[in-house]
Each structure stands twice: as C-alpha cells, then as structure tokens.
Amino acid sequence: MNTDAETTARYYYTLAGRDLGADLCSLSTNPHGVVVWSPQLVVLMKPAMSQHPHTWAELAESPAGADAWYVHLLVGNLALAMRLAHTVPVYPKLCFQRGLRGSAPHCCSWARILAFAKTINR
C-alpha cells in the first residue's frame, strides 16, 4: 500500500465526501492561503479568526483581523511541517479540527507550535 502524503490526502477527501479540487481552487484564490503538495507533506491552511470556527472552512477568505492559522489538512512528515512553520507569518494561534469536520474546533498557541518544532528538528 502506498502511504505517501498525497495518497493519504486523497483518501481523506474520499472518506470525508469533500471535493479536493474545489478546496485547492479556493485556496489558490486566497492571496494568504498556503498549499504544500508533495509526497512527503500535504498542507492546506489559511489565516482565520480563532473565535469564529464556523468561517474556517471558507478557504477562499482570509479575514483582515486574522489571529490564527487554520490548518484545514496536514498529513505527512511532521518534522518537515515544523521546519516550514518558521517560513509563514506569525499569528498568535493555530486552529484545526481533528479527523472529519464534525469534531470540535481546537486552538493552541503558535509559540507552543514553534517551541515543539525546535524539539523535533534537532
């Protein structure tokens, strides 16, 4: 079985009943959206308002007062993702939902993410 990040991302979208092409198109129209698509790592994320999780999945939109990165999808090499975390603008928080989109929204401090990155990138 092929377990690269691209295959895993496609599989997730199949299970979730979501349209990968539509999400990629939405993020490509967002001037602040981030798309990393490689066999090692897939990341789909955008700036968001941490207190408004109902807007997070609107991938074409990045609010002017964003205070968080919303990670829509992250699969693959976590160490690589943590190295790349230093290359994007810093927001106070990182927000995400685990598993399929019915789960509760989560937010944590971006500083905590960068501190964690240092521990796995030694």
N, CA, C and O atoms as CSV, one atom per row, in Angstrom:
chain,resi,resn,atom,element,x,y,z
A,1,MET,N,N,0.833,-1.183,0.000
A,1,MET,CA,C,0.000,0.000,0.000
A,1,MET,C,C,0.883,1.254,0.000
A,1,MET,O,O,1.843,1.339,0.765
A,2,ASN,N,N,0.558,2.214,-0.850
A,2,ASN,CA,C,1.292,3.467,-0.927
A,2,ASN,C,C,0.818,4.387,0.200
A,2,ASN,O,O,-0.377,4.660,0.317
A,3,THR,N,N,1.745,4.861,1.025
A,3,THR,CA,C,1.340,5.693,2.165
A,3,THR,C,C,1.942,7.096,2.090
A,3,THR,O,O,2.153,7.730,3.124
A,4,ASP,N,N,2.224,7.594,0.872
A,4,ASP,CA,C,2.755,8.952,0.806
A,4,ASP,C,C,1.658,9.956,1.159
A,4,ASP,O,O,0.475,9.617,1.171
A,5,ALA,N,N,2.062,11.187,1.445
A,5,ALA,CA,C,1.131,12.219,1.915
A,5,ALA,C,C,0.057,12.546,0.883
A,5,ALA,O,O,-1.095,12.782,1.247
A,6,GLU,N,N,0.417,12.563,-0.397
A,6,GLU,CA,C,-0.572,12.862,-1.438
A,6,GLU,C,C,-1.680,11.815,-1.456
A,6,GLU,O,O,-2.860,12.153,-1.542
A,7,THR,N,N,-1.298,10.551,-1.376
A,7,THR,CA,C,-2.272,9.461,-1.370
A,7,THR,C,C,-3.155,9.537,-0.125
A,7,THR,O,O,-4.369,9.348,-0.202
A,8,THR,N,N,-2.537,9.813,1.012
A,8,THR,CA,C,-3.287,9.931,2.263
A,8,THR,C,C,-4.282,11.086,2.187
A,8,THR,O,O,-5.415,10.957,2.652
A,9,ALA,N,N,-3.872,12.208,1.608
A,9,ALA,CA,C,-4.763,13.367,1.470
A,9,ALA,C,C,-5.953,13.020,0.580
A,9,ALA,O,O,-7.094,13.341,0.911
A,10,ARG,N,N,-5.689,12.376,-0.531
A,10,ARG,CA,C,-6.794,11.977,-1.431
A,10,ARG,C,C,-7.746,11.006,-0.719
A,10,ARG,O,O,-8.964,11.110,-0.860
A,11,TYR,N,N,-7.192,10.083,0.031
A,11,TYR,CA,C,-8.005,9.121,0.770
A,11,TYR,C,C,-8.881,9.832,1.804
A,11,TYR,O,O,-10.063,9.519,1.939
A,12,TYR,N,N,-8.304,10.781,2.528
A,12,TYR,CA,C,-9.088,11.558,3.492
A,12,TYR,C,C,-10.265,12.236,2.790
A,12,TYR,O,O,-11.398,12.166,3.268
A,13,TYR,N,N,-10.004,12.879,1.678
A,13,TYR,CA,C,-11.072,13.579,0.961
A,13,TYR,C,C,-12.156,12.614,0.496
A,13,TYR,O,O,-13.339,12.955,0.521
A,14,THR,N,N,-11.774,11.430,0.078
A,14,THR,CA,C,-12.762,10.418,-0.313
A,14,THR,C,C,-13.625,10.040,0.884
A,14,THR,O,O,-14.850,10.001,0.775
A,15,LEU,N,N,-12.997,9.760,2.031
A,15,LEU,CA,C,-13.742,9.396,3.240
A,15,LEU,C,C,-14.651,10.529,3.708
A,15,LEU,O,O,-15.771,10.288,4.161
A,16,ALA,N,N,-14.167,11.760,3.598
A,16,ALA,CA,C,-14.915,12.916,4.093
A,16,ALA,C,C,-16.022,13.339,3.134
A,16,ALA,O,O,-16.890,14.129,3.504
A,17,GLY,N,N,-16.003,12.825,1.916
A,17,GLY,CA,C,-17.002,13.237,0.939
A,17,GLY,C,C,-16.816,14.682,0.493
A,17,GLY,O,O,-17.761,15.338,0.056
A,18,ARG,N,N,-15.585,15.164,0.611
A,18,ARG,CA,C,-15.275,16.548,0.220
A,18,ARG,C,C,-14.663,16.560,-1.179
A,18,ARG,O,O,-14.225,15.525,-1.683
A,19,ASP,N,N,-14.636,17.718,-1.788
A,19,ASP,CA,C,-14.094,17.896,-3.132
A,19,ASP,C,C,-12.704,18.525,-3.029
A,19,ASP,O,O,-12.578,19.728,-2.799
A,20,LEU,N,N,-11.679,17.720,-3.198
A,20,LEU,CA,C,-10.304,18.194,-3.100
A,20,LEU,C,C,-10.032,19.293,-4.119
A,20,LEU,O,O,-9.418,20.304,-3.781
A,21,GLY,N,N,-10.468,19.118,-5.331
A,21,GLY,CA,C,-10.244,20.121,-6.372
A,21,GLY,C,C,-10.854,21.466,-6.004
A,21,GLY,O,O,-10.238,22.512,-6.204
A,22,ALA,N,N,-12.065,21.431,-5.465
A,22,ALA,CA,C,-12.734,22.683,-5.067
A,22,ALA,C,C,-11.965,23.368,-3.948
A,22,ALA,O,O,-11.810,24.589,-3.965
A,23,ASP,N,N,-11.475,22.594,-2.966
A,23,ASP,CA,C,-10.718,23.194,-1.868
A,23,ASP,C,C,-9.394,23.776,-2.366
A,23,ASP,O,O,-8.993,24.857,-1.933
A,24,LEU,N,N,-8.719,23.077,-3.262
A,24,LEU,CA,C,-7.469,23.607,-3.817
A,24,LEU,C,C,-7.720,24.874,-4.626
A,24,LEU,O,O,-6.933,25.818,-4.561
A,25,CYS,N,N,-8.809,24.898,-5.384
A,25,CYS,CA,C,-9.155,26.110,-6.149
A,25,CYS,C,C,-9.454,27.268,-5.205
A,25,CYS,O,O,-9.017,28.393,-5.447
A,26,SER,N,N,-10.189,27.005,-4.142
A,26,SER,CA,C,-10.498,28.056,-3.176
A,26,SER,C,C,-9.235,28.627,-2.564
A,26,SER,O,O,-9.073,29.845,-2.488
A,27,LEU,N,N,-8.339,27.755,-2.125
A,27,LEU,CA,C,-7.092,28.233,-1.527
A,27,LEU,C,C,-6.214,28.961,-2.544
A,27,LEU,O,O,-5.486,29.885,-2.182
A,28,SER,N,N,-6.277,28.556,-3.802
A,28,SER,CA,C,-5.442,29.217,-4.812
A,28,SER,C,C,-5.929,30.634,-5.100
A,28,SER,O,O,-5.164,31.452,-5.611
A,29,THR,N,N,-7.186,30.938,-4.781
A,29,THR,CA,C,-7.686,32.304,-4.961
A,29,THR,C,C,-7.461,33.160,-3.722
A,29,THR,O,O,-7.666,34.374,-3.758
A,30,ASN,N,N,-7.045,32.540,-2.637
A,30,ASN,CA,C,-6.790,33.263,-1.393
A,30,ASN,C,C,-5.330,33.724,-1.402
A,30,ASN,O,O,-4.426,32.890,-1.386
A,31,PRO,N,N,-5.086,35.043,-1.428
A,31,PRO,CA,C,-3.702,35.501,-1.513
A,31,PRO,C,C,-2.852,35.151,-0.290
A,31,PRO,O,O,-1.628,35.274,-0.331
A,32,HIS,N,N,-3.492,34.716,0.792
A,32,HIS,CA,C,-2.758,34.344,2.005
A,32,HIS,C,C,-2.834,32.853,2.298
A,32,HIS,O,O,-2.297,32.383,3.301
A,33,GLY,N,N,-3.501,32.110,1.420
A,33,GLY,CA,C,-3.619,30.674,1.605
A,33,GLY,C,C,-2.292,29.977,1.363
A,33,GLY,O,O,-1.437,30.473,0.630
A,34,VAL,N,N,-2.134,28.821,1.990
A,34,VAL,CA,C,-0.906,28.035,1.852
A,34,VAL,C,C,-1.274,26.644,1.359
A,34,VAL,O,O,-2.135,25.972,1.927
A,35,VAL,N,N,-0.607,26.230,0.298
A,35,VAL,CA,C,-0.753,24.872,-0.227
A,35,VAL,C,C,0.644,24.292,-0.387
A,35,VAL,O,O,1.471,24.833,-1.120
A,36,VAL,N,N,0.897,23.195,0.299
A,36,VAL,CA,C,2.112,22.404,0.099
A,36,VAL,C,C,1.611,21.039,-0.353
A,36,VAL,O,O,0.830,20.401,0.352
A,37,TRP,N,N,2.052,20.590,-1.519
A,37,TRP,CA,C,1.572,19.324,-2.061
A,37,TRP,C,C,2.776,18.541,-2.563
A,37,TRP,O,O,3.303,18.829,-3.637
A,38,SER,N,N,3.211,17.560,-1.795
A,38,SER,CA,C,4.345,16.733,-2.183
A,38,SER,C,C,4.155,15.339,-1.597
A,38,SER,O,O,3.313,15.148,-0.720
A,39,PRO,N,N,4.926,14.367,-2.072
A,39,PRO,CA,C,4.815,13.031,-1.491
A,39,PRO,C,C,5.154,13.003,0.001
A,39,PRO,O,O,4.668,12.136,0.727
A,40,GLN,N,N,5.982,13.945,0.464
A,40,GLN,CA,C,6.384,13.967,1.866
A,40,GLN,C,C,5.390,14.713,2.760
A,40,GLN,O,O,5.247,14.375,3.935
A,41,LEU,N,N,4.703,15.722,2.217
A,41,LEU,CA,C,3.883,16.588,3.051
A,41,LEU,C,C,2.773,17.242,2.244
A,41,LEU,O,O,3.004,17.747,1.145
A,42,VAL,N,N,1.567,17.228,2.800
A,42,VAL,CA,C,0.446,17.982,2.243
A,42,VAL,C,C,-0.069,18.893,3.346
A,42,VAL,O,O,-0.406,18.438,4.439
A,43,VAL,N,N,-0.125,20.187,3.046
A,43,VAL,CA,C,-0.644,21.176,3.982
A,43,VAL,C,C,-1.600,22.097,3.232
A,43,VAL,O,O,-1.257,22.640,2.183
A,44,LEU,N,N,-2.802,22.267,3.777
A,44,LEU,CA,C,-3.760,23.250,3.278
A,44,LEU,C,C,-4.112,24.111,4.475
A,44,LEU,O,O,-4.656,23.607,5.457
A,45,MET,N,N,-3.810,25.417,4.413
A,45,MET,CA,C,-4.112,26.280,5.551
A,45,MET,C,C,-4.301,27.719,5.101
A,45,MET,O,O,-3.936,28.100,3.989
A,46,LYS,N,N,-4.878,28.501,5.993
A,46,LYS,CA,C,-5.151,29.901,5.694
A,46,LYS,C,C,-5.265,30.692,6.988
A,46,LYS,O,O,-5.497,30.099,8.042
A,47,PRO,N,N,-5.110,32.009,6.943
A,47,PRO,CA,C,-5.364,32.832,8.121
A,47,PRO,C,C,-6.853,32.806,8.470
A,47,PRO,O,O,-7.707,32.719,7.588
A,48,ALA,N,N,-7.147,32.884,9.767
A,48,ALA,CA,C,-8.534,32.815,10.227
A,48,ALA,C,C,-8.693,33.555,11.553
A,48,ALA,O,O,-7.717,33.957,12.187
A,49,MET,N,N,-9.935,33.717,11.943
A,49,MET,CA,C,-10.270,34.265,13.256
A,49,MET,C,C,-10.530,33.084,14.189
A,49,MET,O,O,-11.440,32.292,13.946
A,50,SER,N,N,-9.748,32.961,15.240
A,50,SER,CA,C,-9.853,31.804,16.126
A,50,SER,C,C,-11.220,31.695,16.796
A,50,SER,O,O,-11.677,30.589,17.086
A,51,GLN,N,N,-11.868,32.807,17.041
A,51,GLN,CA,C,-13.163,32.790,17.735
A,51,GLN,C,C,-14.348,32.547,16.806
A,51,GLN,O,O,-15.493,32.552,17.255
A,52,HIS,N,N,-14.087,32.335,15.514
A,52,HIS,CA,C,-15.163,32.128,14.538
A,52,HIS,C,C,-14.953,30.842,13.743
A,52,HIS,O,O,-14.758,30.899,12.529
A,53,PRO,N,N,-14.991,29.681,14.403
A,53,PRO,CA,C,-14.697,28.426,13.696
A,53,PRO,C,C,-15.670,28.119,12.558
A,53,PRO,O,O,-15.332,27.368,11.643
A,54,HIS,N,N,-16.868,28.689,12.608
A,54,HIS,CA,C,-17.833,28.445,11.534
A,54,HIS,C,C,-17.354,29.039,10.198
A,54,HIS,O,O,-17.899,28.698,9.148
A,55,THR,N,N,-16.349,29.916,10.224
A,55,THR,CA,C,-15.814,30.517,8.989
A,55,THR,C,C,-14.517,29.868,8.523
A,55,THR,O,O,-14.037,30.173,7.431
A,56,TRP,N,N,-13.947,28.990,9.317
A,56,TRP,CA,C,-12.636,28.433,8.991
A,56,TRP,C,C,-12.605,27.741,7.633
A,56,TRP,O,O,-11.646,27.904,6.879
A,57,ALA,N,N,-13.632,26.980,7.317
A,57,ALA,CA,C,-13.626,26.187,6.084
A,57,ALA,C,C,-13.917,27.019,4.838
A,57,ALA,O,O,-13.949,26.471,3.737
A,58,GLU,N,N,-14.128,28.316,4.981
A,58,GLU,CA,C,-14.275,29.206,3.823
A,58,GLU,C,C,-12.868,29.521,3.316
A,58,GLU,O,O,-12.307,30.576,3.612
A,59,LEU,N,N,-12.318,28.596,2.558
A,59,LEU,CA,C,-10.892,28.621,2.220
A,59,LEU,C,C,-10.483,29.777,1.321
A,59,LEU,O,O,-9.311,30.152,1.312
A,60,ALA,N,N,-11.399,30.347,0.573
A,60,ALA,CA,C,-11.058,31.472,-0.299
A,60,ALA,C,C,-10.925,32.780,0.470
A,60,ALA,O,O,-10.415,33.765,-0.064
A,61,GLU,N,N,-11.378,32.796,1.716
A,61,GLU,CA,C,-11.405,34.017,2.517
A,61,GLU,C,C,-10.352,34.008,3.622
A,61,GLU,O,O,-10.147,32.995,4.291
A,62,SER,N,N,-9.692,35.145,3.803
A,62,SER,CA,C,-8.805,35.374,4.946
A,62,SER,C,C,-9.212,36.713,5.553
A,62,SER,O,O,-9.034,37.753,4.918
A,63,PRO,N,N,-9.749,36.707,6.757
A,63,PRO,CA,C,-10.231,37.951,7.349
A,63,PRO,C,C,-9.098,38.931,7.645
A,63,PRO,O,O,-7.974,38.528,7.945
A,64,ALA,N,N,-9.411,40.216,7.556
A,64,ALA,CA,C,-8.414,41.261,7.800
A,64,ALA,C,C,-7.854,41.178,9.219
A,64,ALA,O,O,-6.673,41.459,9.425
A,65,GLY,N,N,-8.664,40.804,10.189
A,65,GLY,CA,C,-8.216,40.746,11.575
A,65,GLY,C,C,-7.798,39.366,12.029
A,65,GLY,O,O,-7.966,39.023,13.200
A,66,ALA,N,N,-7.256,38.565,11.124
A,66,ALA,CA,C,-6.889,37.186,11.465
A,66,ALA,C,C,-5.941,37.144,12.657
A,66,ALA,O,O,-5.023,37.955,12.780
A,67,ASP,N,N,-6.193,36.164,13.538
A,67,ASP,CA,C,-5.322,35.968,14.698
A,67,ASP,C,C,-4.817,34.530,14.783
A,67,ASP,O,O,-4.256,34.121,15.799
A,68,ALA,N,N,-5.023,33.760,13.696
A,68,ALA,CA,C,-4.653,32.341,13.736
A,68,ALA,C,C,-4.408,31.811,12.328
A,68,ALA,O,O,-4.904,32.343,11.335
A,69,TRP,N,N,-3.622,30.744,12.287
A,69,TRP,CA,C,-3.583,29.909,11.095
A,69,TRP,C,C,-4.617,28.823,11.298
A,69,TRP,O,O,-4.649,28.183,12.349
A,70,TYR,N,N,-5.464,28.607,10.303
A,70,TYR,CA,C,-6.388,27.477,10.319
A,70,TYR,C,C,-5.781,26.400,9.429
A,70,TYR,O,O,-5.622,26.605,8.225
A,71,VAL,N,N,-5.444,25.265,10.007
A,71,VAL,CA,C,-4.898,24.141,9.254
A,71,VAL,C,C,-6.070,23.258,8.839
A,71,VAL,O,O,-6.658,22.545,9.653
A,72,HIS,N,N,-6.387,23.325,7.568
A,72,HIS,CA,C,-7.506,22.546,7.017
A,72,HIS,C,C,-7.110,21.080,6.865
A,72,HIS,O,O,-7.909,20.179,7.119
A,73,LEU,N,N,-5.862,20.856,6.445
A,73,LEU,CA,C,-5.356,19.488,6.293
A,73,LEU,C,C,-3.846,19.511,6.437
A,73,LEU,O,O,-3.171,20.371,5.872
A,74,LEU,N,N,-3.325,18.569,7.191
A,74,LEU,CA,C,-1.887,18.382,7.325
A,74,LEU,C,C,-1.651,16.886,7.454
A,74,LEU,O,O,-2.066,16.262,8.431
A,75,VAL,N,N,-0.983,16.321,6.464
A,75,VAL,CA,C,-0.604,14.905,6.512
A,75,VAL,C,C,0.823,14.761,6.008
A,75,VAL,O,O,1.267,15.504,5.133
A,76,GLY,N,N,1.526,13.802,6.567
A,76,GLY,CA,C,2.877,13.531,6.104
A,76,GLY,C,C,3.921,13.791,7.159
A,76,GLY,O,O,3.696,13.560,8.347
A,77,ASN,N,N,5.059,14.271,6.720
A,77,ASN,CA,C,6.252,14.432,7.532
A,77,ASN,C,C,6.100,15.629,8.479
A,77,ASN,O,O,6.233,16.779,8.062
A,78,LEU,N,N,5.824,15.350,9.740
A,78,LEU,CA,C,5.603,16.413,10.724
A,78,LEU,C,C,6.869,17.237,10.960
A,78,LEU,O,O,6.781,18.451,11.145
A,79,ALA,N,N,8.020,16.616,10.957
A,79,ALA,CA,C,9.271,17.372,11.143
A,79,ALA,C,C,9.450,18.392,10.022
A,79,ALA,O,O,9.870,19.520,10.280
A,80,LEU,N,N,9.141,18.018,8.797
A,80,LEU,CA,C,9.213,18.951,7.674
A,80,LEU,C,C,8.200,20.080,7.861
A,80,LEU,O,O,8.521,21.244,7.617
A,81,ALA,N,N,6.991,19.750,8.288
A,81,ALA,CA,C,5.975,20.775,8.537
A,81,ALA,C,C,6.449,21.766,9.598
A,81,ALA,O,O,6.229,22.970,9.467
A,82,MET,N,N,7.089,21.271,10.629
A,82,MET,CA,C,7.568,22.154,11.692
A,82,MET,C,C,8.708,23.052,11.204
A,82,MET,O,O,8.814,24.204,11.625
A,83,ARG,N,N,9.558,22.528,10.317
A,83,ARG,CA,C,10.610,23.377,9.740
A,83,ARG,C,C,9.987,24.479,8.889
A,83,ARG,O,O,10.439,25.623,8.929
A,84,LEU,N,N,8.968,24.149,8.131
A,84,LEU,CA,C,8.298,25.130,7.272
A,84,LEU,C,C,7.474,26.132,8.078
A,84,LEU,O,O,7.194,27.226,7.588
A,85,ALA,N,N,7.082,25.784,9.296
A,85,ALA,CA,C,6.279,26.684,10.139
A,85,ALA,C,C,6.999,28.004,10.384
A,85,ALA,O,O,6.358,29.025,10.631
A,86,HIS,N,N,8.301,27.987,10.317
A,86,HIS,CA,C,9.085,29.212,10.530
A,86,HIS,C,C,9.075,30.135,9.316
A,86,HIS,O,O,9.584,31.254,9.391
A,87,THR,N,N,8.506,29.687,8.200
A,87,THR,CA,C,8.558,30.475,6.967
A,87,THR,C,C,7.280,31.254,6.695
A,87,THR,O,O,7.226,32.030,5.741
A,88,VAL,N,N,6.260,31.065,7.508
A,88,VAL,CA,C,4.997,31.787,7.296
A,88,VAL,C,C,4.855,32.899,8.324
A,88,VAL,O,O,5.468,32.840,9.390
A,89,PRO,N,N,4.054,33.911,8.016
A,89,PRO,CA,C,3.830,34.970,9.009
A,89,PRO,C,C,3.300,34.391,10.318
A,89,PRO,O,O,2.569,33.400,10.321
A,90,VAL,N,N,3.673,35.009,11.409
A,90,VAL,CA,C,3.275,34.523,12.728
A,90,VAL,C,C,1.934,35.132,13.133
A,90,VAL,O,O,1.745,36.347,13.075
A,91,TYR,N,N,1.026,34.283,13.536
A,91,TYR,CA,C,-0.228,34.680,14.178
A,91,TYR,C,C,-0.182,34.109,15.591
A,91,TYR,O,O,0.537,33.139,15.834
A,92,PRO,N,N,-0.934,34.687,16.529
A,92,PRO,CA,C,-0.876,34.184,17.904
A,92,PRO,C,C,-1.315,32.728,18.076
A,92,PRO,O,O,-0.868,32.057,19.007
A,93,LYS,N,N,-2.191,32.228,17.182
A,93,LYS,CA,C,-2.764,30.894,17.390
A,93,LYS,C,C,-2.711,30.036,16.135
A,93,LYS,O,O,-2.513,30.524,15.023
A,94,LEU,N,N,-2.896,28.734,16.358
A,94,LEU,CA,C,-3.064,27.752,15.300
A,94,LEU,C,C,-4.353,27.014,15.610
A,94,LEU,O,O,-4.542,26.548,16.734
A,95,CYS,N,N,-5.248,26.901,14.629
A,95,CYS,CA,C,-6.550,26.258,14.829
A,95,CYS,C,C,-6.714,25.099,13.854
A,95,CYS,O,O,-6.159,25.108,12.756
A,96,PHE,N,N,-7.484,24.108,14.274
A,96,PHE,CA,C,-7.698,22.921,13.452
A,96,PHE,C,C,-8.884,22.138,13.994
A,96,PHE,O,O,-9.396,22.420,15.078
A,97,GLN,N,N,-9.307,21.151,13.216
A,97,GLN,CA,C,-10.280,20.165,13.659
A,97,GLN,C,C,-9.673,18.804,13.402
A,97,GLN,O,O,-9.074,18.576,12.351
A,98,ARG,N,N,-9.821,17.899,14.352
A,98,ARG,CA,C,-9.275,16.549,14.180
A,98,ARG,C,C,-10.239,15.701,13.365
A,98,ARG,O,O,-11.457,15.818,13.493
A,99,GLY,N,N,-9.674,14.856,12.535
A,99,GLY,CA,C,-10.489,13.904,11.788
A,99,GLY,C,C,-11.447,14.592,10.836
A,99,GLY,O,O,-11.117,15.608,10.224
A,100,LEU,N,N,-12.628,14.030,10.721
A,100,LEU,CA,C,-13.628,14.593,9.825
A,100,LEU,C,C,-14.199,15.867,10.436
A,100,LEU,O,O,-14.092,16.062,11.647
A,101,ARG,N,N,-14.788,16.718,9.651
A,101,ARG,CA,C,-15.166,18.064,10.066
A,101,ARG,C,C,-16.235,18.151,11.144
A,101,ARG,O,O,-16.586,19.262,11.543
A,102,GLY,N,N,-16.761,17.056,11.630
A,102,GLY,CA,C,-17.754,17.099,12.695
A,102,GLY,C,C,-17.159,17.262,14.084
A,102,GLY,O,O,-17.896,17.434,15.055
A,103,SER,N,N,-15.840,17.211,14.192
A,103,SER,CA,C,-15.201,17.272,15.506
A,103,SER,C,C,-15.151,18.703,16.029
A,103,SER,O,O,-15.339,19.663,15.282
A,104,ALA,N,N,-14.896,18.822,17.316
A,104,ALA,CA,C,-14.822,20.140,17.961
A,104,ALA,C,C,-13.621,20.918,17.440
A,104,ALA,O,O,-12.583,20.328,17.139
A,105,PRO,N,N,-13.755,22.248,17.329
A,105,PRO,CA,C,-12.611,23.064,16.924
A,105,PRO,C,C,-11.580,23.151,18.046
A,105,PRO,O,O,-11.931,23.167,19.226
A,106,HIS,N,N,-10.317,23.208,17.667
A,106,HIS,CA,C,-9.211,23.311,18.625
A,106,HIS,C,C,-8.322,24.488,18.238
A,106,HIS,O,O,-8.127,24.764,17.055
A,107,CYS,N,N,-7.792,25.170,19.230
A,107,CYS,CA,C,-6.797,26.226,19.003
A,107,CYS,C,C,-5.687,26.061,20.032
A,107,CYS,O,O,-5.933,25.681,21.176
A,108,CYS,N,N,-4.479,26.350,19.612
A,108,CYS,CA,C,-3.357,26.368,20.541
A,108,CYS,C,C,-2.448,27.536,20.161
A,108,CYS,O,O,-2.616,28.143,19.103
A,109,SER,N,N,-1.522,27.836,20.998
A,109,SER,CA,C,-0.629,28.970,20.779
A,109,SER,C,C,0.390,28.650,19.688
A,109,SER,O,O,0.969,27.564,19.666
A,110,TRP,N,N,0.604,29.605,18.784
A,110,TRP,CA,C,1.609,29.438,17.730
A,110,TRP,C,C,3.003,29.321,18.349
A,110,TRP,O,O,3.845,28.573,17.853
A,111,ALA,N,N,3.245,30.061,19.432
A,111,ALA,CA,C,4.536,29.968,20.125
A,111,ALA,C,C,4.780,28.532,20.601
A,111,ALA,O,O,5.904,28.033,20.547
A,112,ARG,N,N,3.723,27.882,21.063
A,112,ARG,CA,C,3.842,26.480,21.502
A,112,ARG,C,C,4.213,25.584,20.325
A,112,ARG,O,O,5.017,24.662,20.468
A,113,ILE,N,N,3.627,25.857,19.167
A,113,ILE,CA,C,3.944,25.075,17.967
A,113,ILE,C,C,5.407,25.257,17.594
A,113,ILE,O,O,6.100,24.284,17.295
A,114,LEU,N,N,5.882,26.509,17.610
A,114,LEU,CA,C,7.281,26.755,17.240
A,114,LEU,C,C,8.245,26.149,18.269
A,114,LEU,O,O,9.316,25.665,17.902
A,115,ALA,N,N,7.875,26.173,19.538
A,115,ALA,CA,C,8.707,25.537,20.577
A,115,ALA,C,C,8.761,24.030,20.350
A,115,ALA,O,O,9.821,23.419,20.486
A,116,PHE,N,N,7.623,23.427,20.004
A,116,PHE,CA,C,7.572,21.996,19.708
A,116,PHE,C,C,8.447,21.698,18.486
A,116,PHE,O,O,9.138,20.680,18.444
A,117,ALA,N,N,8.410,22.584,17.504
A,117,ALA,CA,C,9.210,22.392,16.283
A,117,ALA,C,C,10.691,22.262,16.608
A,117,ALA,O,O,11.400,21.457,16.005
A,118,LYS,N,N,11.149,23.055,17.560
A,118,LYS,CA,C,12.562,23.001,17.948
A,118,LYS,C,C,12.935,21.640,18.522
A,118,LYS,O,O,14.059,21.175,18.329
A,119,THR,N,N,12.008,20.997,19.223
A,119,THR,CA,C,12.306,19.716,19.850
A,119,THR,C,C,12.405,18.580,18.845
A,119,THR,O,O,13.141,17.620,19.073
A,120,ILE,N,N,11.672,18.670,17.727
A,120,ILE,CA,C,11.710,17.569,16.764
A,120,ILE,C,C,12.664,17.837,15.603
A,120,ILE,O,O,12.916,16.942,14.796
A,121,ASN,N,N,13.192,19.040,15.510
A,121,ASN,CA,C,14.107,19.378,14.409
A,121,ASN,C,C,15.547,19.518,14.859
A,121,ASN,O,O,16.314,20.282,14.272
A,122,ARG,N,N,15.914,18.794,15.887
A,122,ARG,CA,C,17.304,18.857,16.366
A,122,ARG,C,C,18.195,17.948,15.591
A,122,ARG,O,O,19.393,17.878,15.863
